[in-house]
Structures are given as structure tokens and as C-alpha cells.
Amino acid sequence: MVRLDATLREQLPGRHRRLTREEVKATYPRRSLEQGWRIDMACSDKVVRQIDLLVNSAFPAGYPRTALVDPPKMLTWPHVERDGILCLLPIMAEVDAEDPGAVGLHLIGRSARLIEELLEGTIVERDFREEFLTYWAYACDIRTRVTSLIDPVGPSREIRVWRDKGMVIAGESQQQLDRWLAKRFGKLPGRKAYHSEPAAFLWLEQPPVPADYPLTGADLMALAAAAGEAEEAILAEVAGTLHKDVLVLIGAEGRGGAGLVAATTTSARKISSRDGHVERPLTKGFTPKGMPEPIATARTYSAAHVLKSQVSRADPAWIHGRGKDSRTPLLLAKTVTLIGCGSVGSSVAARLARAGVGTNNYVDPKDFDWANIGRHELGAESIGKNKALELAARFQKDYPHLAITGHATGAHSLINGYEDLLSASDLIIATTGSWDAEGALNRWHVVNGRKIPILYGWSESYAAAGHAVTIGAEGGCLRCGIGATGKPHFVACEWPNGNSTVEEPACGNHFTPAGAVELSFVVDLIAHAAIQALLAPPAQSHHDMWLAPAARIEANGGIWSQALTDPDKTLARGGRLMSRSWPHQLCTACALKNDDLIAAE
């Protein structure tokens, strides 16, 4: 603080004075500010304005703020908050804590330039429009947000809205809302659907400025009329159908992409008269079905106040990349069947759901147990229940825009009874850890022409190495690189002391140890290979690997295998990804296909 004070005295050309702590607290009561300086600034319009340089207890690690003393009325100028604080730096801004004086001078200079630009006027309308979500939020009347499932693009159209216990959710149609709500909150008894009502969506060619923000229902209709006859007709049609207060979502393209805000009329709100009866202003004098649309429109969009609120987007494009990930529409159209929902499979499933894979089928015959909980996506509430069903139920609730289904069955039953499920998939992922299951899946794959890629993923002991083998239409099948008993021909690690498995205190129960943190690298390897296979289906089989740092292998008594040894020793240090060709030979599984061809001839 002393260094900043000295810098201002030595280098600031204008008059300034130190503010007392009491002055700072009284002027900015809602801010956690501790100290400040008030600086005179001569502006180009011949007016001397004052700027406060303010710091909190985190300074100099935290950046200072500047404020315009005696600011104009709120929403007159962009970047000026209600108490005069100037928005100059992005939320993630960092400052040089070693030179607080330079930081302070820099912010004062930026503040002066902003004031001059605001006085000149060219940035005012531009910035209000480009950042309209921010300034609409300042003008909001209520804190309740509308959750939007709609695609925020034109044209303007009628939409639907569901309300319950403070929640307001807008969707494109009754069907979309019913599906989403059933997945999020559970299906209603019998064949009941979630009740929704008509609402309106206005798509504007450019965002509104604060002067155009509607204060009344009439202002809202004027905004629609200015956008076009079709927009005006949509608002009128909703009012004529609903005979209640109307929710209107307003969308436009800002600097960072499409944005949505909301306004709700209040003309239908009940008013208690002096004699205790409740009046209904909208339908007064008419039966609900006998009210002409022009009268319903005039009464709905009247001089009554509208309530402005913010919108939280919950559409898939926003959830998966905030509208900026070009892969999202491609992944949403894909179907994945994941066989094996253990510690590796459950986390792969979680990553693919978060990535936005549209349709997900989880397959596993086993129940969840306490031994799984330390490395699994499921928790204690799922103990004793089927892994696939529980995983699907959890993720479906978390991602109601996706289609997620669990199947309490094994690989053999899947092949024999659910072949259509496999055939409808864009990618099949096997993380069973069972050669019996994956060998059978490979034979099915070969016999059926390997039309759909299958990704096999597994971990070596202690997560020393992870493997993701993608079998395409060409090259080797899984059996080409796996022995008759399920042991891969290629392994990254060997265990001279024979401690690759650990025995439980029960007869015959062995497992391959791996910690949850270490296993996450293997999961990421498999999930990444899955995304690549979905976006660009591979024709040729290939093998991706993760090698753990060598120190971990050595700490657990392992060594790198001879197959991994290379001349310059770069691989042997571990802690890296690598790829290799998957072998192709006339294995017993490939021979099955050849036998089928011979028989067909």
C-alpha cells in the first residue's frame, strides 16, 4: 500500500487525496473495499470528474477497482455499475503483485480512456448491444431465472412453458418438455404428461439497448411489432389462447454468441376488491372461450408492468461447450453401447455423457458392492443394485437431454438377445476385463463383417499401463493380438516377483490393484479413443497406450517389458501416450469369417 501511495504522489499529474476507511465503506457499502484515493480528471467536455482508485485486503495480489464518482443514472453508460464501479478487466484477470504502483497507474489510465470514449458516444450503443445479457441483468425485476431448453436461433415462434414451485422451464414443444421433465424428475403416474402452457419466443435482428427494455406489456408488444408482423402475431396468438400472463423469451446475437432474456406480463394477476371478491382483469366480462383475441391482446399487453428476468440455457449446445464446440451436434447424433460398468467402464460412461454423446446404452449383469466404491462413479445408495441400471438412472437424471438406458445383462445374452442394440450403435465399447465376454464379442464382430468399430479398453496392474484397442473394418481383429486364454501378446509391464494380482481373504478371489487417481489416466485414454472413433470412424485397427511414470512401476516391483524396450530409452521413462499398429494375422476368430465365406460359396 505504501508503494502504491508513493507512486501516485510521484507520477500522478492531477490532484488527488487519500480517502479514509470510513469514506470508502460509506460510499461502497456492498463492496469489500478497504482503502482508496480520489483523483481529479479533466475531461474533454471541460468538466472535471473524479475517479476513485480502490483496493481490498487482498491487494496487491488482488487487482484494484476504479469508480466514477457521481455516475449518471444506471444504464446510461455501459461498463458503469450502479455505484459507479467501472468494469475494465475480465473476471479471470491477473495483476503484477510485485509492482502495485504500475498496476494502479494502468487502471487509472484505462479509466480515463473509457470515460472519454463514453463521452464521445460511439461505444455506448455498440457495447450495450454486444453485452446485452449483462445489462438486462441489471434491469431485472425478479431473481427467478427461466431455464430454457429451446434452440436459441430464429425464427420467432410459439413455444411452451412449465411452471412449478418457483421453477420456470421453457421448451420447444409439449413433447420436448414432457421428455425432459420425466428424465429429470421422474415420470408422472399413469399416462399423465407434465402440463405446459403457450409462451412466445422473439428472435431480434439485434439485441435491444436499455432504452428499449420493456417496462409494460404495451412496450413488449411494441418491441415485437418493431421486429415484424409475424412477431406481433405470435404475441397476439399466445394471449388469445392463454388468457393468463404471458412469458416471452427474447433472443438475439451478441458478441459472444446467441443470448436469451425473458419478460413476463402481469396484467392477469388477481386483484382483491374492497368487498373481498377476487377480480380477473383479463377475462372480466367474458367467458374464457368467448373472449376475442384483439381484446385479450389489448388487455394482456397493457400498461401493467412486465417482470424482466434472466435465462439459464440448458440446451445441449450450451451444456456441451457453451455453444462453441463444433463437435457437439455430431456427438449428439451418435449412439454408444458400453459393455462393462466397473471402475473403468463407469468413468468412461461419465466422460462420454459429459462430452455430449446423444444415446448411451450401459450393459452389465453384476450388482454394485462396497469393494467397487473407491474407484466407481456410483456411491453408497447403489450398493446391492445392478451397476448398469443404477449408472443409467443417475446419468439420465443429470443429463435429461440425452437418452441413457441400462441393461442388466451380460455380453453373451446381449449378443444372443439384443443384437439389434449392437447393430444400431455407432461404437461399441468393451471394458469388461473378461476374456470370455470380449472373446465372444469379437467373434460376433468378425462374423458380422466388422461394420461397427469396437473399442476394447483395459488396465494393467497398478494402472501401470492403459490400453485402448479400436478394431475397425480392416486390419486385425481383437484375437489377432490376444492369446487363447485372453493374455495380450503385447504387455507394457512385467512383474518378476509375481505380484501383478492381489488375493482377497477368500478362496480364489484375486484382483489387479489400481488406485482411483492412477486409473483416471487409463479412463481418459479410453474415452479419448472413443470420441475419436465417433467423430472419425476408423477403417484400420489400431492400439493406443498410456504408460505410467517409471517410478510408479518400480515402486510396485514392476519393470518395463522387453517388447517396450527401444534404442533411445524415451518410452522407458513412461508418463506418456503412444500408439502402435495392432497385429493382423489369420487367427482363429478371423478363420470363422473365412469359413463362413467358404460355406456361402
N, C-alpha and C positions, 0 to 999 in steps of 0.2 A: 504494500500500500504506500509505503514511504517513497519507493522508486517511482510509482505512478504519479504521486503528488509532485515530486521534484520534476519529472518530465513535463507535466502540464505547466508548471511555473516557468520553466526554461524555454519551452518551444511553442506554447500556445500563443498566437498573436492577439487574440481577443481577450476581453475582460472576463474573468471567471472568479468564482468563490467556492469554498468548501461548504457543503451542506451539513447540517447537524444530523445526527442519527434520528432525532425526533422529527425533523422536517422530512426525511426520507420515508419514515414509517407513516407519517400523516398523509403524504402525497400519494404513496403507493401502498395502501394498506393490504392489498391482496397479493403482494409480491414478497418474496423472501429476500429483500434487499437490505443492505446494512449501511452503506456509505455512498456518497455521491458528490458530484461537482456540477455547478450550474454555470453554463457558458453562454455568453452573448454571441449571436451570429447575425451579421449584417447581410440581409438578403437582397436579391436583385430588384425587388419591388420597393426598395427603400425602407422596408420595415425591419427593425431589429427584433429577431426572435431569440428565444432561449432554448438551449438543449441541455438536458441533464445527462451526465455520464454516471452510471450506477453500477455498483458491484455488490455481490453477496459474499457470504462467509467462505465460499469455495474459491474465490479469486486468490491467486492468478490462474489456478488450474481451470476454473470455470470462466467462460467469457463474460465480459461486461455487457450491459444493455444501455441503450440510449433512448431518450424520450423527448418528445416535443412538448414543451411547457405551453399551456393554453392551446391545445389542439382544436381543430374545427370539429363540428358535430360529427359523431360517429358515422362512417361510411360515406363521408365527403371525399376523403383521400384514401387510396389503398395503402397498405403497409403501415397504417397508423391505428393502433388499438385504442380502445375506449379511454384508457388512462394516459394516452399519449405515447406509450412504448412503441418504438419503431421496429419493424420486422426486417432485419438486414441480413441475418445469417440463417442458413438451413439448420434443421434440427440436429443433424449429425456433425455440425461444425466443430472443429478443434482449434485451439489457440496456442500460441507460444507462451508457455508459462514462465519461460526464462527471461522474457522481455516485456513485462506488463506495460511499460510506458509506450512502446511502439504499438501494442495492441490497442491501447486507449486512443492514441492519436489516429490510428487507422479507422476505428469506428466513428470517431468524431468527423473525420473527412468523408466517410461514406454517408453519414447522416446529413451532412451539409449538401452533398450532391443529390441525395434523394429529395430533400426539401426543394432544391432548385428545379428538379425535374417535375415535381408535383406542381410547383408554381407555374412552370411553363405549360403543363397540362397535357402533353402528348401521351404520357404513360397512364393517365388516370383511367380512361375508358378501357384501354387495352388490358391493363392488369386486372381491373375489376372483372373483365370477361374471362381472361385466361385462368384466373384463380377463383372462379365464381363459387365453388364449393366452400371455400374459406369464408367468403364474405356473406354468403347465405347463412352460414352457421352463426355469424354474429347477429343476424336479424331474426333468428328462430324464436318462436314463442313458447315452444314446449320442448322438453328434453326427450320425450319418447321418440325413438327412431323407427322409421319404416324399414323393414327388411325386404329387399327386392330380389326376386328370382328372375326377373324379365331380362331379355337381351337388350341392352341399352343402345339401340340403334333405331333410326326411323323405319317406317313412317309412324306418325301418331296413330293411336288405336285405342280401342276399348280393352281394358284388362280386368282382372278380378282381384279382390282383396278379402283376406280373412282376418278377423279381429277376435282376440280373446285375452282377458286378464292383462291388459296393457301391451299385448303383442299385436303388431300390425304387419302382416306379411302379404306382399303383392306378387301375383304371378300372371303368366300369360293367359291361363285358362283355368277353368274349374278342374280339369283333369290333371294339369300340372300341380296345382295346389294340393289336390287330394293325394296324389302320389308322394309328394314331398313331405306333407304333414304326417301321412301314415308311416313313412320311414323314420321320420324324426321323433314323433310322439307315440306311435303305435296306431294300429287300425281301430276304428270305432266298432262297437258291437254290431253284429249282423252285417247288413249291406249298406249301412249308413255312410254318407260322404260328409266331409267337413264342409260346413255351409260357408259360402263366399258370396260377395256382392259385386255389382259392377263398379268399376273405377275407370279413370282416364289416364292415358299416357300422352303427353305432349312432347313432341320432338321439335326443338327450335333450331333454326339455322345457325344462330349464335347465342351464347349464354346471355341472360339478362344482366343489366347493371343494377345497382341498388335502387336507382330511381324507378325502375320497372318492377321491383319486387311487389307483388300484390298485397295490399292491405285489406281489401274487401273482396267479397265474391264478385262484385262488378269488375274490379281490377283483374281478377283471374280470368273472367270471360273476355275482357279487353285484350289480355295477353294472348289468349287463344285466337281471337279474331284477327289480331295483327299477324299471327303465323299463317292464317289462311282459312278459307271457308270450311275445309274438311275438319280442321281442328275445332272450330267453333261448333260444327255439327256434332262432333263427338261429345263435347261437354254437354250440349243440349240433350242428346240422346240418353246419356247416363242420368241426367237429372230427371228426365221424363220417365225413366224406368224405375229409378231407385226410390224417389220420394224420401230420401234421407240425406244427411250430409255427405258430400262427395269428396273422395280422396283423388287428388290429381298429382301424378308424378310428372316432373318436368325434367327433360334430358337435353343435353347439348354437349358439344365437343369443346373441351378446354385444352389448355396447353399440354397437360399430361394425359389426355385421352377423354373418353366419354365420362360424364358425371351425371348424377341424379340428385334431385331435391324433391321435396314434397310440400303440398299445401292442401289443407282440408277446410271446407266451408263450415260455418257454424249456424246458418240460418234455420236449421231444423231442430236446434236444441230446445228442449222443453222449457217453457216459461210458466211459472206459477202465478195465477191471477189472484186478486185480493180475496175472492170468495173460496179459495183453496182448490179450485179446479185447475187441471193442467191443460194448457193450450198447446196445440201442434201447429206452429206457424206455417209450415209448408203446405199441409193438406187442409187447412181451415176452409170450410165451405164446400169441400169436395169429398167424395169417396176416393179412396186411394187409386182405384182403377179408372175413375171418371175424371181425373184431373188432366186437362190439356197440356201438352208438352210446353207450349210457349209460356204458360203460367208457371209451371213447375220450374222452367229455366229462369224466369224472371225472379221468382222467389228464392231459388237456390243461390243464384249469383247476384245477390242483392248488396245493400250497404252493410250487411253484417260482416263482422271481422272474419278473416281467414287465419288459420293457425299454420305457421310455417315450421317445418321440421326437417331434420336431416335424414338421409337414407343410407343404410348399410347394404352394400351389394353382397348378395350371396349366390350370384350366378356362377356357373362353372369357370368361365373365363377369368373372373376376378379371383376366385378361390385358388386357382392353379396358375399363379403368375401375375395377378393384378392386371390382367388384360394385355400383358406384354410378351407372353411366351407363345411363340408361333406353333409350338408342338401341341398345345392344349387341344385344339379341335381334332387333331389326328389321334391323340391318345384316347379322347373321349369316345371315339368311334370303335375302339378296339375291345376285344374280348380275351381274357386270360383265364385259363384253368390252372390252378396251383394245387398240386398233389403233395401232401405232406405239410402239416401245420404245426411243426415242432418249433424249436428255438430259432432255427434258421428260417423256416418257411413262414412263420408268423410275422417276423420282422420284414421279410421280403414283401409279404402281403401289405404290410403297413406302408412301406415306401411306394409301392405301386398305386395304392389308393391315394396317397398324398400327391403323387405325380399326376393323377387325373385319368387313370385307366377306367374307361366307362363301365365295363361289365366284368365282374370278378366272380369266379367260382372257386370255392375252397373245398378241398376233399381230404378227409382224414377219418379213419374208423375209431380212433382212440380217444379216451377221456383225459381231461387235464388233471394233473396231480401236483402235489407240493414240490416234488423234485424238479418240475419244469419252471417254477415260478420265477426263479432268479434270472432266467435268460429269455423269458417269453413276453409277448405283448399283453397276454391276459393276466388277470390278477386273482386274488383270493375268492372273489364272488363266483368264479367259474370252476372252482375245484369240484371234481366229480362229474363234470358235464363234458359233452363232446367238444373237442377243440375246434373243429371246422364250423359247427353251428354257433358256438359262442363267439368265435372271431368274426363271423359274418354279421351276427346280431350287433356286436359292438361297433364295427366299422360302418354298418349301414346307418346306424343312428348318428354317427359322427359325420358321415358324408351322404346325406339324403339325396343328393343329386346323382349319385352313382347307383348302379344295380349290383348288389352284392348278395350272393347266395351260398349257404353252406350245405355240404353233402356228407352225412355220416356214413361213409362207405370207404372201402379200400380200393387199391389200384386194380385188382383182378375183377372186382364187382363193377368198377367203373367201365372197364373195357368190355365186359360182357353185357352190362345192362344200361350203360349211359353213353354208348358210342356216339350218339348224336350230339352230346355235350362236348365231346372231344372234337368232333368234326366241325362244330360251329366256332371253335376257338381260333384266334389269330396266333396264339402262342400257348404252348403247354409248358409248365414249369414243374419239375420234379425235385423235391428236396426231402425225400422220404428217409434217406440213409439206409434203405433196404434194397439189396440186390434182387431179391425175389420180386419185389414190386417193380423196380425200374427195369429189370431184365424183361419182364412181361410187357411193360410199356414199350420197350424198344422193339420187341418182336412185332407188336401191333403196328408200330410206326413203319417198320420195314415192309410188312405185308401190305399195308395200305398206301405204299408209294411215297411215304415221307413228304406228303403235300403240306403239312403244317410243321413249322420248326418246333423242336422240343429242346428246352434248356434244362440241363441237369446240373444241380449245384450241391456241393458238399464241402466239408471242412476236414482237414487232417487234425490229428490230436493236438490239443493245446492251441487250436486255431493257428498252428504254425504255418499253414498254407490254406488258401481257399481256392476252389476250382469252379469254374463256370464253363461247361461244355455245351455249345449250341450245335445241335445236329440239324443240318439243312437237307435239301433235296439231293445234294451232291456231296461226294467225299465219304468218309467213313461213318458208320452208324455207331451207336454207343458201344456195342460189343466189340468193335474193332480195337478199342483201346482198353477194354476191361477183360480180366481173366474169367474163367468159367465159374469161379466162386465169388466173383464180384470185386476182386482186388485190382485196382488200376495198374496197368503196365508201367505208368509213369507216376512216381511219387516225389515230392519235393524234399521230404524229411525221412530220416531213418532213426530208429531208436535202439541202439546197441544193447541197452540194459533191459529191453523188453517192456518198457513202461509206457507204451503207447495207449494202453487201456487201463482202467482202474476198476477194481472189483467192489461191488456193494456187499454189505454184510448179509448176503443171501446167495443161495446156491445158483451159480450160473449167470448172475446178473453183473454184466460188465458195461462200461460206458467209456466214451472218449472224452476226457476232460477239456473244457474250454471256458474261459471267463466271458462274461457278457460284453465287456468292453472290447476284448480282443476279437470276439466273434463279430462285432459290428463291422470290422473291415471286410470280412467274408461276405456278410449280408450286402454291403454296399457294392461289392464286386458283382454279385449275382443280380442285384436289382439294376445296376447299370447295364449289364449284358442284356437283361430283359427289355429295358427301354430301347436299346439299340436294335434289338431284334424286332420290336414292334414298329419302330419308325422306318427301318430299312431291312425288311426280312432277308436273312442271309441265304444265299444259294449253297454256299460251301460250308461244311462243318469246320468249326474252329474251337480252340481251347484258350481261355483266359485264366490267369492265375494271380493271386495275391500272395507274396512272400513276406512273412512277418520279419521284424528285425532279428538279426542273427543272435543277439544277446538273449532274446526270449527262448530261442530254440536251445541254446547251450544251457540256460538256467534250468531247463526241464529235462536235460540229459539227451538231447537230440543232436543230430548232425545233418548237414545237407547231403542229399543222395548223390551217388555218382552220376546219375542222369542229369543232374542240375549243374554239375561242375563245368565251368567254362574257362578258357585260357586267361582272360584278364581279371577274373575273380569279381567282376562287377555284380553278378547275380548273387554271389555267395554272401554279400553284406546284407541282403534282404531289405525289408522295408520298401518294397516297390511292386509295381504291376508288371506283368509280362504276358506275352501271347506266344502260342506255338501252334503248329499245324496239328490237327487231330489225325491220327493214323488211319489209313484206309487199306484194308486187306479183306480177303474173302473169308470172313469169319462165319461162324455157324448161323448167326442171325441173317447175314446177307445171303447165305445159301438158301434160306427159307424163301426169299423173294425169287431167287433163280429157279427153285423147284416149282414155284407157282407158275412162272413163265413157261417152263418146260411142259408142265401139265396142261396149260392153256393151249399150247401149240399142238 
